[in-house]
Amino acid sequence: MHSSEHIRGSEKLIAVFGEWPTFHDAEVVLFSVERAIPVKVGDNIARLVIHLRSYASTGEGTANYQMVLTKSVLAKFVFSLACDLELIDFNHQNVINSFTVSPFQTNEPANLSVKIESIWGFGGSFHCSKVELESVEILPIV
């Protein structure tokens, strides 16, 4: 089962890339967490937003070891009822190896498991009840 099956609005990113991207070498450029209101004692429930900058390349490199890019996209993901957050190392680059969303068995509403595997900087895992790809912005290639 592919992660995109569990993400509302995934067709927006598929339309840009022609398929669901691997997110290998994508960058986390922003993340924010806001708590739910009202909060019940003992609850750790939040709304989490992550902006991922993903690329498409020709598979070639330049003499300076840079990728030859064909697309650059900023994707805004919103995670509802986020809990069990284990996030690490936000820094100046935040390159990831993968971004996956998969269901898991629980009696709780937060029945999706999200994993962000870090190459350098930001990474982690958490659970949530819903994942939505809220927006996709095509960026200039620089």
N, C-alpha and C positions, 0 to 999 in steps of 0.2 A: 504494500500500500504506500502510495506517495504522499509526502507531507502536504502537497497542495490540496488534496482531498479534504483536509481538515481546516482549510483557511478560506474564509469567506472573502470573495473578491480576488481570488488567485488568478482568475482569467485575465485580469489587468496586466499582470507581469508576464503571463504566457503570451499575451498579444504582442508585447514588446520584444521578447527573446525568441518566440517561436516554440518554446518549451519551458518547463519549470527549471530555473537555474539551480546549479549545485551549491551556490554561495561560497565555493572555495575561493579564497583571497578577497572576499567581500569585506567591507569595513563597517563597523558599528560607529556611526558618527554622532549619535545622540541616544540617550535613554533617559526616561523619567518615570518615576513611580509616584502615584498619588493614592492616599488611603481612601477607603470607602467611608462614607458618612451616611447614616450614623454607624458607629462601630460598636459591636457587642464586646463585652469583656472577654478576652482570650482569643478573639479573632485576629487573624493576620491576613486580611484580604485587601487587595489593591488593584488599581488599573495601571498597567505597565505599557509604555510606549517605547518602541525601538525603531530607529531609522537605520536602515542598512543601505550602503552604497555598493551596488553590484556592477560587474563589468562583463562585457563580451569582448573577446579578443580573437585575433587571427590565428593564434597558436604560435606566432613568431615573436622574436625579440629583437631589440635594437642593439647596436654596438655597445650601448651603455647598460645592457641587461634590463631594459624596460619592456613591458608588454606593448604590443601594437594593438590599441583598443579600437573597437568598432562601435561600442555603445557604453554609456555610463548612465546608470539609473539610481535614483534615490527612492527607496520603498519605505513607506511608513506602516508599521505593524502595530496594532492595538490588541492587547491581551486583557480580557475581562476576568474578574475574580482571581487574579494572580495570587498565588500563595506558595509557601515552601521555597522562597527565593534563595538561591545560592549563587550569587553573582560576584565576579572577581575582576580586579585589575583594569579598570578603565584608564587608558592613557592617551598618548598623542596619536596613535594609529589604529589599534583595535582590529587587527586582521583576524578573520575567522576561517576555520577549515570547513565547517558545515553548520547548517541551521535545520533542525528537524522538529516536526510536530507529530506526535502519535498518541492514540488513545490508550488509556490504561484502566483496569478494573478498579472501581471504587464506588462507594455509596454517596460520595460527596459530589457537589455540582462541578468542582474543578477536576474534570476527568480527561484532560489532555496534558501530556507531558511534553515540555519544550526543552530542547538541548541546543546550546550554542557552544560548539567546540572551538576553543581558541587556538590560534597559531601564535599570536602576539597580542597581549592586552586583554580586552574584555572577553569574558566567556561565562558559562554557568548553566544552570538548569532551574526550572520551576514548573509548577502546575497551573493550569487555568481552565476556565469553563468555555471560552470562545477565543478564537484568533481571527482578526479581520485585517486584510490588507486594505487600509483606508485610502491610500493614495500612492500613485507612481508618477514620479517626475523625471523626465528625460533631461539629463545634464549635458552641458557642452563637454566635448573631449578635449582635455588640456594636456 
